[in-house]
Amino acid sequence: MSLARKISAVAEMRQAEWIFICGFLIHLGIVYPGFMCYDAVNQILEAREGVYSDWHPPLMAIIWRFTDSILPGPAGMLFLQISLVWTGAYLSFQAFFKHSGSKALAPLLCAILFLPPLFGISGAILKDMLMWGALFTAFGIAGHIKNYDEQLPRIAFLMFALTALVLWLAILIRHNAFFATIPILSFAIYRLYPKNSLFGLVRAAVPGAAFTLVLFVATGAINNRLADRHTFPWVANASFDIAGVIKRLEDKSRQQAIFDQLAGSLNSTGSVEPLLKAYTPMYWREVFRTKPPTLQLPKNSMESQIHGFESLSDLQRQTLHKLWIHTLLAEPVLWLRHRLAVSKYVLGLVPDNSWSPVIMAKDFPSDLEQVYGSHPQATKLQEWLEAGMSKYVEYWFFQPWPYFMLTICLFFAAVFRQVTAKIEVICLTSSAILHELGLMLAAPSPDFRYSHYMVFCSLLSLLLLARPWLAKAK
């Protein structure tokens, strides 16, 4: 065989690998060196200072401190984010698509990552993007776990341990990854001890949920140790929920009474009326923006160095925590109505509510440039892409609700088809649904990046279910 034919044969065998390598390089090249919004600037400032708060995950700032010493600015973190996403894509292809027999599957899987609802914020340095990459990679690793009949026990347990480790990274980076982690970890356990029934998957979910809870508790302890400044971000959620209940109470005297307790725990005073006018289920901070102010954010709470609510005393925080629990238990229906209203914003069911479905050069917080330093100018391609995608951010395909409905439909389609062949779809859709339900219970705002992982899971699940038809059409 001639050298040219040998090269051609090797190239054909490694066609998928080249597709993913090229996809990774194109993706990285387009969004390089990465885009910085307020959260990103706050985190890199902590990384450079070497003093970490728990408003954002301390581990991310610690990693950024290391990458910033090698590639100053966002580039190092961008490389980590994009690498995790494309590693997950390649591992998932090898585990779930390679043996389907269709040459179109590798390009289609890569193409998903370039769709505007996913690509639009993929270059922003955000904990949500790191979480996405970690969960995707863990899903791909879990797909390579085989039971003892097909794989050496040592290798199988090593793959499981690696899956759990990457999932733990996701939780360390984004605490609400807890919900999305449960199905993936359960899937990994199922792959270790497969049972060809839906009950087998449900049985694997029990230890999966327990193990995930252990990782979540350990994450809290680790973040507590890593943080130099404790900002108590739960105070924002507590204030938001209590304000939502106050808004829906019909008894004016009870409104004022609960408000007095809430205001007292936050070093504030005044009447409940400004709060009733300011409250919106769209954003927790609106209840702190009344003029004249009633509820007041502590000084420097949201500036270049986030101090959050650390200025509150232990007694004030304890009082607020008790009030939060008591209010939810006393008025569960009103709290659910509040969270339902928040959910409509989270899912994009309220017009003009999309928060940053495209995060590129224009989102850099210029008021923080003095403390951050100069940032790279956007390329012509980046400006063109941003302008092109921004025209359509109010269209349905940039809203989370169609993807949430699609995910639910795909879940039931997988459940009622041959379960043994569709376990990965059940796992992925469950992960997306639980993640989104977690947002409905606790999201402080309708930021599109919160639902980004669910959008991705819906599209990947659709491709997974389409494998038989794509194989026939090859």
C-alpha positions as CSV (number, residue, x, y, z in Angstrom):
1,M,0.0,0.0,0.0
2,S,1.3,3.4,-0.9
3,L,2.1,6.1,1.7
4,A,-0.8,8.2,0.4
5,R,-3.3,5.4,0.8
6,K,-2.0,4.6,4.3
7,I,-2.4,8.3,5.2
8,S,-5.9,8.2,3.7
9,A,-6.9,5.1,5.6
10,V,-5.7,6.6,8.9
11,A,-7.5,9.8,8.2
12,E,-10.7,7.9,7.5
13,M,-10.4,5.9,10.8
14,R,-9.8,9.1,12.7
15,Q,-12.3,11.2,10.9
16,A,-14.4,11.7,14.1
17,E,-11.4,12.8,16.1
18,W,-10.5,15.4,13.5
19,I,-14.0,16.7,13.5
20,F,-14.0,17.3,17.2
21,I,-10.4,18.8,17.2
22,C,-11.4,21.2,14.5
23,G,-14.7,22.0,16.3
24,F,-12.8,22.8,19.5
25,L,-10.2,25.0,17.7
26,I,-12.9,26.9,15.7
27,H,-14.9,27.4,18.9
28,L,-11.9,28.6,20.9
29,G,-10.7,30.8,18.1
30,I,-14.0,32.6,17.6
31,V,-14.5,33.5,21.3
32,Y,-10.9,34.0,22.3
33,P,-9.8,35.4,24.7
34,G,-13.2,35.2,26.4
35,F,-15.8,37.7,27.6
36,M,-16.1,39.4,31.0
37,C,-19.3,40.4,32.7
38,Y,-19.8,41.8,36.3
39,D,-19.6,38.3,37.9
40,A,-16.4,37.5,36.0
41,V,-14.7,40.7,36.9
42,N,-15.6,40.3,40.5
43,Q,-14.2,36.8,40.5
44,I,-10.9,37.7,38.8
45,L,-10.4,40.6,41.2
46,E,-10.7,38.1,44.1
47,A,-8.3,35.8,42.3
48,R,-5.7,38.5,42.0
49,E,-6.2,39.7,45.5
50,G,-6.0,36.2,46.9
51,V,-8.9,36.8,49.3
52,Y,-12.0,34.9,48.4
53,S,-15.6,35.4,49.2
54,D,-18.4,32.8,49.0
55,W,-20.7,35.0,46.9
56,H,-19.2,33.1,44.0
57,P,-17.5,29.7,44.3
58,P,-14.1,30.2,45.9
59,L,-12.6,27.3,44.0
60,M,-13.2,29.0,40.7
61,A,-11.3,32.1,41.9
62,I,-8.5,29.9,43.1
63,I,-8.3,28.2,39.7
64,W,-8.4,31.6,38.1
65,R,-5.5,32.8,40.2
66,F,-3.4,30.0,38.8
67,T,-4.5,30.5,35.1
68,D,-4.2,34.3,35.4
69,S,-0.5,33.9,36.3
70,I,0.0,31.9,33.0
71,L,-2.4,33.7,30.7
72,P,-3.5,37.0,32.3
73,G,-7.2,37.8,32.0
74,P,-10.0,35.5,30.8
75,A,-8.0,33.3,28.3
76,G,-6.9,30.6,30.8
77,M,-10.4,30.1,32.2
78,L,-11.8,30.2,28.6
79,F,-9.5,27.4,27.6
80,L,-10.6,25.3,30.6
81,Q,-14.3,25.9,29.9
82,I,-14.1,25.1,26.2
83,S,-11.9,22.1,26.8
84,L,-14.4,20.6,29.3
85,V,-17.3,21.1,26.9
86,W,-15.4,19.5,23.9
87,T,-14.1,16.7,26.0
88,G,-17.6,15.9,27.0
89,A,-18.7,16.0,23.4
90,Y,-16.0,13.6,22.3
91,L,-16.5,11.2,25.2
92,S,-20.3,11.2,24.6
93,F,-19.8,10.5,20.9
94,Q,-17.6,7.5,21.7
95,A,-20.0,6.2,24.2
96,F,-23.4,6.8,22.7
97,F,-23.0,7.6,19.0
98,K,-20.0,5.9,17.5
99,H,-21.6,2.5,17.1
100,S,-24.8,3.8,15.6
101,G,-23.3,3.6,12.1
102,S,-24.2,7.1,10.8
103,K,-21.4,9.3,9.6
104,A,-23.6,12.3,10.2
105,L,-23.7,12.0,14.0
106,A,-20.2,13.4,14.8
107,P,-20.9,16.6,12.7
108,L,-24.4,17.0,14.1
109,L,-23.1,16.6,17.7
110,C,-20.5,19.3,17.0
111,A,-23.1,21.5,15.3
112,I,-25.3,21.6,18.4
113,L,-22.5,23.5,20.3
114,F,-22.6,26.2,17.6
115,L,-26.3,26.8,17.8
116,P,-27.0,30.5,18.9
117,P,-28.9,29.6,22.2
118,L,-25.8,27.6,23.3
119,F,-23.0,29.5,21.5
120,G,-24.2,32.9,22.5
121,I,-22.8,32.8,26.0
122,S,-20.3,29.9,25.7
123,G,-17.4,32.4,25.5
124,A,-18.3,34.2,28.7
125,I,-16.3,33.3,31.8
126,L,-19.1,32.1,34.1
127,K,-19.5,29.4,36.7
128,D,-22.5,28.2,34.7
129,M,-20.3,27.5,31.7
130,L,-17.8,25.6,33.9
131,M,-20.7,23.6,35.4
132,W,-22.0,22.8,31.9
133,G,-18.6,21.5,30.8
134,A,-18.1,19.4,34.0
135,L,-21.6,17.8,33.8
136,F,-21.2,17.1,30.1
137,T,-17.8,15.5,30.7
138,A,-19.1,13.4,33.6
139,F,-22.0,12.2,31.4
140,G,-19.5,11.1,28.7
141,I,-17.3,9.3,31.2
142,A,-20.3,7.5,32.7
143,G,-21.1,6.2,29.3
144,H,-17.8,4.3,29.3
145,I,-18.5,2.5,32.5
146,K,-19.2,-1.2,31.8
147,N,-20.1,-4.0,34.2
148,Y,-17.7,-6.7,35.3
149,D,-18.5,-9.0,32.4
150,E,-17.2,-6.6,29.9
151,Q,-14.7,-4.5,31.8
152,L,-12.1,-5.2,34.5
153,P,-13.5,-4.3,38.0
154,R,-10.6,-2.0,38.6
155,I,-11.2,-0.1,35.3
156,A,-14.9,0.1,36.0
157,F,-14.5,1.5,39.5
158,L,-11.8,3.9,38.2
159,M,-14.3,5.3,35.6
160,F,-17.0,5.6,38.2
161,A,-14.6,7.4,40.6
162,L,-13.6,9.8,37.8
163,T,-17.3,10.4,37.0
164,A,-18.0,11.2,40.7
165,L,-14.9,13.5,40.9
166,V,-15.9,15.6,37.8
167,L,-19.5,15.8,39.1
168,W,-18.1,17.1,42.4
169,L,-16.2,19.7,40.5
170,A,-19.6,20.8,39.0
171,I,-21.1,21.2,42.5
172,L,-18.0,23.0,43.8
173,I,-18.3,25.4,40.9
174,R,-22.1,25.8,41.1
175,H,-24.0,24.7,44.2
176,N,-27.3,24.1,42.4
177,A,-25.6,21.6,40.1
178,F,-26.7,19.3,43.0
179,F,-30.0,18.7,41.2
180,A,-28.5,18.0,37.8
181,T,-25.9,15.7,39.3
182,I,-28.3,13.1,40.8
183,P,-29.4,11.5,37.6
184,I,-25.9,11.4,36.1
185,L,-24.4,9.8,39.2
186,S,-27.4,7.3,39.3
187,F,-26.6,6.5,35.7
188,A,-23.0,5.8,36.5
189,I,-24.1,3.4,39.3
190,Y,-26.6,1.8,36.9
191,R,-23.7,1.2,34.4
192,L,-21.8,-0.6,37.2
193,Y,-24.7,-2.8,38.1
194,P,-27.0,-2.8,35.1
195,K,-30.6,-4.2,35.4
196,N,-32.6,-4.3,32.2
197,S,-35.6,-2.6,33.6
198,L,-36.8,0.9,34.6
199,F,-36.9,-0.4,38.2
200,G,-33.2,-1.0,38.0
201,L,-32.6,2.7,37.1
202,V,-34.9,3.8,39.9
203,R,-33.1,1.5,42.3
204,A,-29.8,3.1,41.2
205,A,-31.2,6.6,41.9
206,V,-31.4,5.9,45.7
207,P,-27.7,5.5,46.2
208,G,-27.1,8.1,43.5
209,A,-29.1,10.7,45.4
210,A,-27.5,9.8,48.7
211,F,-24.0,10.0,47.3
212,T,-24.8,13.3,45.7
213,L,-26.0,14.6,49.0
214,V,-22.7,13.6,50.6
215,L,-20.8,15.6,47.8
216,F,-23.1,18.6,48.4
217,V,-22.5,18.6,52.2
218,A,-18.8,18.2,51.6
219,T,-18.9,21.1,49.2
220,G,-20.5,23.4,51.8
221,A,-17.8,22.5,54.3
222,I,-15.0,23.0,51.7
223,N,-16.4,26.4,50.5
224,N,-16.7,27.5,54.1
225,R,-13.0,26.8,54.6
226,L,-11.8,28.3,51.3
227,A,-13.8,31.5,51.8
228,D,-12.0,34.4,53.6
229,R,-15.1,36.5,53.5
230,H,-18.5,35.0,54.3
231,T,-21.1,37.0,52.5
232,F,-24.2,34.9,53.3
233,P,-25.9,34.9,49.9
234,W,-28.9,33.0,51.2
235,V,-30.0,36.3,52.8
236,A,-30.9,37.6,49.3
237,N,-33.2,34.5,48.6
238,A,-34.7,34.8,52.1
239,S,-35.5,38.5,51.6
240,F,-36.9,37.8,48.1
241,D,-39.2,35.0,49.3
242,I,-40.5,36.9,52.3
243,A,-41.2,40.0,50.2
244,G,-43.1,37.8,47.7
245,V,-45.3,36.5,50.5
246,I,-45.8,40.0,52.0
247,K,-46.9,41.2,48.5
248,R,-49.6,38.5,48.4
249,L,-51.0,38.9,51.9
250,E,-54.4,40.6,52.0
251,D,-54.2,41.6,55.7
252,K,-52.4,45.0,55.8
253,S,-51.5,44.7,59.4
254,R,-49.8,41.4,58.8
255,Q,-48.0,42.8,55.9
256,Q,-46.5,45.6,58.0
257,A,-45.8,43.2,60.9
258,I,-43.8,40.8,58.8
259,F,-42.1,43.7,57.0
260,D,-41.0,45.2,60.4
261,Q,-39.3,41.9,61.3
262,L,-37.7,41.7,57.9
263,A,-36.5,45.3,57.9
264,G,-35.2,44.9,61.5
265,S,-33.0,42.0,60.6
266,L,-31.5,44.1,57.7
267,N,-30.8,47.3,59.6
268,S,-33.7,49.0,57.9
269,T,-36.9,50.7,59.0
270,G,-39.9,52.3,57.3
271,S,-43.3,51.5,55.8
272,V,-44.2,48.4,53.9
273,E,-45.8,50.5,51.1
274,P,-42.6,51.2,49.1
275,L,-41.7,47.5,49.2
276,L,-45.2,46.6,47.8
277,K,-44.6,49.0,44.9
278,A,-41.0,47.9,44.3
279,Y,-41.5,44.1,44.5
280,T,-41.3,42.1,41.2
281,P,-40.9,38.4,40.8
282,M,-38.3,39.2,38.1
283,Y,-35.4,40.2,40.4
284,W,-34.6,40.0,44.1
285,R,-32.7,43.3,44.2
286,E,-35.7,45.4,43.3
287,V,-37.0,45.2,46.9
288,F,-33.7,47.0,47.9
289,R,-34.1,49.8,45.3
290,T,-37.1,51.6,46.8
291,K,-36.8,55.4,47.0
292,P,-36.7,56.5,49.7
293,P,-35.0,53.2,50.7
294,T,-36.7,50.9,53.2
295,L,-34.8,47.7,52.8
296,Q,-31.2,48.7,52.2
297,L,-28.3,46.7,50.9
298,P,-25.2,46.9,53.1
299,K,-22.5,49.3,52.0
300,N,-20.1,47.8,49.4
301,S,-22.3,44.7,49.2
302,M,-22.3,44.5,45.4
303,E,-19.2,46.6,44.4
304,S,-15.9,45.5,42.9
305,Q,-15.2,43.6,46.1
306,I,-18.4,41.8,47.1
307,H,-19.1,41.8,50.8
308,G,-22.7,40.7,50.5
309,F,-24.4,40.6,53.9
310,E,-21.4,40.0,56.1
311,S,-22.0,43.3,58.0
312,L,-25.2,41.7,59.6
313,S,-24.7,40.4,63.1
314,D,-25.1,36.7,64.0
315,L,-28.4,37.6,65.8
316,Q,-29.8,39.4,62.8
317,R,-29.0,36.5,60.5
318,Q,-30.6,34.0,62.9
319,T,-33.6,36.2,63.2
320,L,-34.0,36.5,59.4
321,H,-33.5,32.7,59.0
322,K,-36.2,32.0,61.6
323,L,-38.5,34.5,59.9
324,W,-37.9,32.9,56.5
325,I,-38.8,29.4,57.7
326,H,-41.7,30.6,59.7
327,T,-43.1,32.6,56.8
328,L,-42.9,29.7,54.3
329,L,-44.5,27.3,56.8
330,A,-47.3,29.8,57.7
331,E,-48.0,30.8,54.1
332,P,-47.0,27.9,51.8
333,V,-49.6,28.7,49.2
334,L,-48.5,32.4,48.9
335,W,-44.9,31.3,48.7
336,L,-45.7,28.8,45.9
337,R,-47.6,31.6,44.1
338,H,-44.5,33.8,44.4
339,R,-42.2,31.0,43.1
340,L,-44.7,30.3,40.3
341,A,-44.5,34.0,39.3
342,V,-40.7,33.7,39.4
343,S,-40.8,30.6,37.3
344,K,-42.7,32.3,34.5
345,Y,-39.7,34.7,34.2
346,V,-37.2,31.9,34.5
347,L,-38.8,30.0,31.6
348,G,-39.2,33.2,29.5
349,L,-43.0,33.1,29.6
350,V,-43.1,36.8,30.4
351,P,-42.3,39.2,27.4
352,D,-39.1,41.2,27.4
353,N,-37.5,39.2,30.3
354,S,-34.5,37.6,28.6
355,W,-31.3,38.3,30.5
356,S,-28.1,38.0,28.5
357,P,-28.8,35.1,26.1
358,V,-25.8,36.6,24.3
359,I,-22.7,37.6,26.4
360,M,-19.9,39.0,24.3
361,A,-17.8,42.1,24.0
362,K,-20.5,44.7,24.8
363,D,-21.1,43.2,28.3
364,F,-17.8,44.3,29.8
365,P,-18.6,46.5,32.9
366,S,-16.7,49.6,32.0
367,D,-17.3,51.1,35.5
368,L,-15.0,48.4,36.9
369,E,-12.3,48.9,34.3
370,Q,-10.2,51.0,36.7
371,V,-9.8,48.1,39.1
372,Y,-9.7,45.4,36.5
373,G,-7.4,46.9,33.9
374,S,-7.9,47.2,30.1
375,H,-9.6,44.4,28.3
376,P,-9.1,43.2,24.7
377,Q,-11.1,44.8,22.0
378,A,-13.6,42.6,20.2
379,T,-12.7,41.3,16.8
380,K,-14.8,42.2,13.7
381,L,-16.1,38.6,13.7
382,Q,-17.1,38.8,17.4
383,E,-18.9,42.1,16.8
384,W,-20.7,40.7,13.8
385,L,-21.8,37.6,15.6
386,E,-22.9,39.5,18.6
387,A,-24.9,42.0,16.5
388,G,-26.5,39.2,14.5
389,M,-27.6,37.0,17.5
390,S,-28.7,40.0,19.5
391,K,-31.4,40.8,16.9
392,Y,-33.2,37.6,17.8
393,V,-32.9,37.4,21.6
394,E,-36.7,38.0,22.0
395,Y,-37.6,35.2,19.6
396,W,-38.9,31.9,21.0
397,F,-35.7,29.9,20.3
398,F,-33.8,32.2,22.7
399,Q,-36.4,31.4,25.5
400,P,-36.1,28.5,27.9
401,W,-39.7,27.3,27.8
402,P,-39.7,25.5,24.4
403,Y,-36.7,23.5,25.4
404,F,-38.2,22.7,28.8
405,M,-41.3,21.4,27.1
406,L,-39.2,19.4,24.6
407,T,-37.2,17.9,27.5
408,I,-40.3,16.7,29.2
409,C,-41.6,15.2,26.0
410,L,-38.3,13.5,25.3
411,F,-38.3,12.1,28.9
412,F,-41.6,10.4,28.4
413,A,-40.8,9.3,24.9
414,A,-37.7,7.5,26.3
415,V,-39.6,6.0,29.2
416,F,-42.3,4.5,27.0
417,R,-39.9,3.1,24.4
418,Q,-37.4,0.3,24.9
419,V,-35.9,1.4,28.2
420,T,-32.7,-0.6,28.0
421,A,-31.7,1.3,24.8
422,K,-32.8,4.7,26.1
423,I,-31.4,4.9,29.6
424,E,-29.0,7.6,28.7
425,V,-31.9,9.8,27.4
426,I,-33.8,9.2,30.6
427,C,-30.7,10.2,32.6
428,L,-30.0,13.4,30.6
429,T,-33.6,14.6,30.5
430,S,-34.0,13.9,34.2
431,S,-30.8,15.9,34.9
432,A,-32.2,18.8,32.9
433,I,-35.7,18.7,34.4
434,L,-34.4,18.6,38.0
435,H,-31.9,21.4,37.3
436,E,-34.7,23.6,36.0
437,L,-37.1,22.7,38.8
438,G,-34.3,23.7,41.2
439,L,-34.2,27.1,39.5
440,M,-38.0,27.5,39.9
441,L,-37.6,26.9,43.6
442,A,-34.6,29.2,44.2
443,A,-33.6,31.3,41.2
444,P,-33.1,35.0,42.2
445,S,-33.6,36.3,38.6
446,P,-34.4,35.1,35.1
447,D,-30.9,35.0,33.7
448,F,-30.7,32.9,30.6
449,R,-27.4,31.4,31.7
450,Y,-29.2,29.6,34.5
451,S,-31.3,27.6,32.0
452,H,-28.4,27.1,29.5
453,Y,-27.6,23.6,30.7
454,M,-31.3,22.5,30.3
455,V,-31.3,24.0,26.7
456,F,-28.3,21.9,25.9
457,C,-29.6,18.7,27.4
458,S,-32.8,19.0,25.4
459,L,-30.9,19.2,22.1
460,L,-28.5,16.5,22.9
461,S,-31.4,14.2,24.1
462,L,-33.2,14.8,20.8
463,L,-30.1,13.8,18.9
464,L,-29.7,10.7,21.1
465,L,-33.3,9.6,20.3
466,A,-32.8,10.2,16.6
467,R,-29.9,7.8,16.3
468,P,-31.9,4.9,14.8
469,W,-33.4,7.1,12.1
470,L,-30.1,8.8,11.3
471,A,-28.4,5.3,11.0
472,K,-31.0,4.2,8.5
473,A,-30.5,7.3,6.5
474,K,-26.8,7.0,6.1
